[in-house]
Amino acid sequence: MERTVPPADILTTDERAALVRLIRDHVFQARIEEASDGSPTGLVRQFVQRLKRKQAFKGWRPVIDREKIGLPVTAFIAVKLKSQHHEMLSSYSRDLMSCSDVAQVHMVSGKFDFLVEFWGRDLAQLEAFRRTYVNGHPAVSGTETMISYGRSAP
């Protein structure tokens, strides 16, 4: 069976930013249904309704079917920084959260300092992200990238 991926332009830049905000901010998710159409939150509500029409939600909560919105590649990148100084950790975390390719950032214990969840169109986008925000960042001393082959049902 041939797998088809929607065109990369299925989401506008504003919709991509709204999607990232939906994923990251659970309180924001709860306010969407209350919004009027003219407000910024109302625009997000319209976007959510568009996703519903495309059947991009799985279940009762907004679990996005990334293939339907043109983001089929999921990778988890473990990142080790050169120093665990508070300012370096905070600064790098802010840098990651400024990137719309990042779904979630977790500060973790153990061999690495961060676990980054990346969503993208293809492996070329993942590699560009890694060059810019991970391996190319002066604070980073090591990484390990794991590409997801799929997700088990909730």
C-alpha positions as CSV (number, residue, x, y, z in Angstrom):
1,M,0.0,0.0,0.0
2,E,1.4,3.4,-1.0
3,R,1.6,6.0,1.7
4,T,0.7,9.5,0.7
5,V,1.8,12.6,2.6
6,P,-0.1,15.9,2.3
7,P,1.7,18.8,0.7
8,A,4.0,20.7,3.0
9,D,1.9,23.9,2.6
10,I,-1.1,22.3,4.3
11,L,-0.5,24.6,7.3
12,T,0.1,28.3,7.2
13,T,2.9,29.8,9.3
14,D,0.2,31.2,11.7
15,E,-1.5,27.8,11.9
16,R,1.8,26.1,12.6
17,A,2.4,28.5,15.5
18,A,-1.1,27.9,16.8
19,L,-0.5,24.2,16.6
20,V,2.7,24.4,18.6
21,R,0.9,26.6,21.2
22,L,-2.0,24.0,21.4
23,I,0.5,21.2,22.0
24,R,2.5,23.1,24.7
25,D,-0.3,25.0,26.6
26,H,-3.1,22.9,28.1
27,V,-4.8,25.9,29.6
28,F,-4.9,27.5,26.1
29,Q,-6.6,24.4,24.8
30,A,-9.4,24.8,27.4
31,R,-10.0,28.4,26.4
32,I,-10.4,27.7,22.6
33,E,-14.1,26.7,22.7
34,E,-15.0,29.9,24.6
35,A,-13.4,32.3,22.1
36,S,-15.2,34.6,19.7
37,D,-14.3,34.5,16.1
38,G,-12.5,37.9,16.0
39,S,-10.0,37.3,18.7
40,P,-6.6,35.6,18.3
41,T,-8.0,32.6,20.3
42,G,-11.1,32.7,18.0
43,L,-8.7,32.3,15.0
44,V,-7.2,29.3,16.7
45,R,-10.7,27.9,17.3
46,Q,-11.3,28.2,13.5
47,F,-8.0,26.4,12.9
48,V,-9.1,23.6,15.4
49,Q,-12.4,23.3,13.5
50,R,-10.5,22.9,10.3
51,L,-8.4,20.1,11.8
52,K,-11.6,18.5,12.9
53,R,-13.0,18.6,9.4
54,K,-9.8,16.9,8.2
55,Q,-10.3,14.3,10.9
56,A,-6.8,15.1,12.3
57,F,-7.8,14.6,15.9
58,K,-7.6,11.2,17.5
59,G,-10.0,10.5,20.3
60,W,-11.6,13.2,22.5
61,R,-8.5,15.3,23.0
62,P,-6.4,17.1,20.4
63,V,-3.9,14.3,19.6
64,I,-2.8,15.4,16.1
65,D,-2.5,12.9,13.3
66,R,0.8,14.5,12.0
67,E,0.7,12.7,8.7
68,K,-2.6,14.4,7.8
69,I,-1.1,17.8,8.4
70,G,2.2,17.1,6.6
71,L,4.4,16.4,9.6
72,P,5.0,12.7,9.5
73,V,8.6,12.6,10.9
74,T,8.9,12.4,14.7
75,A,12.3,12.3,16.3
76,F,13.5,12.5,19.9
77,I,16.8,14.1,20.4
78,A,18.7,13.7,23.7
79,V,21.0,16.7,24.2
80,K,24.0,17.1,26.6
81,L,25.2,20.6,27.3
82,K,28.8,21.6,28.1
83,S,27.7,22.9,31.5
84,Q,24.7,22.4,33.7
85,H,24.8,26.0,35.0
86,H,21.3,27.4,35.5
87,E,21.7,30.2,33.0
88,M,23.0,27.9,30.2
89,L,20.1,25.4,30.8
90,S,17.6,28.2,30.8
91,S,19.1,29.9,27.7
92,Y,19.2,26.7,25.7
93,S,15.7,25.8,26.7
94,R,14.4,29.2,25.5
95,D,16.3,28.7,22.2
96,L,14.6,25.4,21.6
97,M,11.2,26.6,22.5
98,S,11.5,29.4,19.9
99,C,11.7,26.8,17.1
100,S,8.3,25.8,15.7
101,D,9.8,22.3,14.8
102,V,9.9,21.5,18.5
103,A,6.7,20.0,20.0
104,Q,8.1,19.5,23.5
105,V,11.2,20.0,25.5
106,H,11.9,18.0,28.7
107,M,14.8,18.7,31.1
108,V,15.9,15.3,32.2
109,S,18.3,13.6,34.6
110,G,21.0,11.1,33.6
111,K,23.5,11.2,30.8
112,F,21.6,14.0,28.9
113,D,20.2,17.3,30.0
114,F,17.2,17.6,27.5
115,L,14.9,15.4,25.5
116,V,13.5,17.3,22.5
117,E,10.5,16.1,20.5
118,F,10.8,17.2,16.9
119,W,8.0,17.1,14.3
120,G,8.8,17.7,10.6
121,R,8.0,17.0,7.0
122,D,11.0,14.9,6.2
123,L,14.5,13.8,7.2
124,A,16.1,16.9,5.5
125,Q,14.1,19.2,7.8
126,L,15.3,17.1,10.8
127,E,18.9,17.4,9.6
128,A,18.6,21.1,9.2
129,F,17.1,21.4,12.7
130,R,19.9,19.3,14.1
131,R,22.6,21.4,12.4
132,T,21.1,24.7,13.6
133,Y,19.6,24.1,17.0
134,V,21.4,21.0,18.2
135,N,24.9,20.1,16.8
136,G,25.5,23.7,15.7
137,H,24.7,25.3,19.0
138,P,27.8,26.4,21.0
139,A,26.3,25.1,24.4
140,V,25.9,21.5,23.1
141,S,28.5,18.9,23.8
142,G,26.8,15.7,22.7
143,T,23.5,14.3,21.2
144,E,21.7,11.2,20.4
145,T,18.8,11.2,17.9
146,M,16.1,8.5,17.8
147,I,13.6,8.5,14.9
148,S,10.2,7.3,15.8
149,Y,8.8,4.5,13.6
150,G,5.3,4.8,15.2
151,R,3.3,5.4,18.3
152,S,1.3,2.9,20.3
153,A,-2.4,3.7,20.8
154,P,-3.2,5.6,24.0
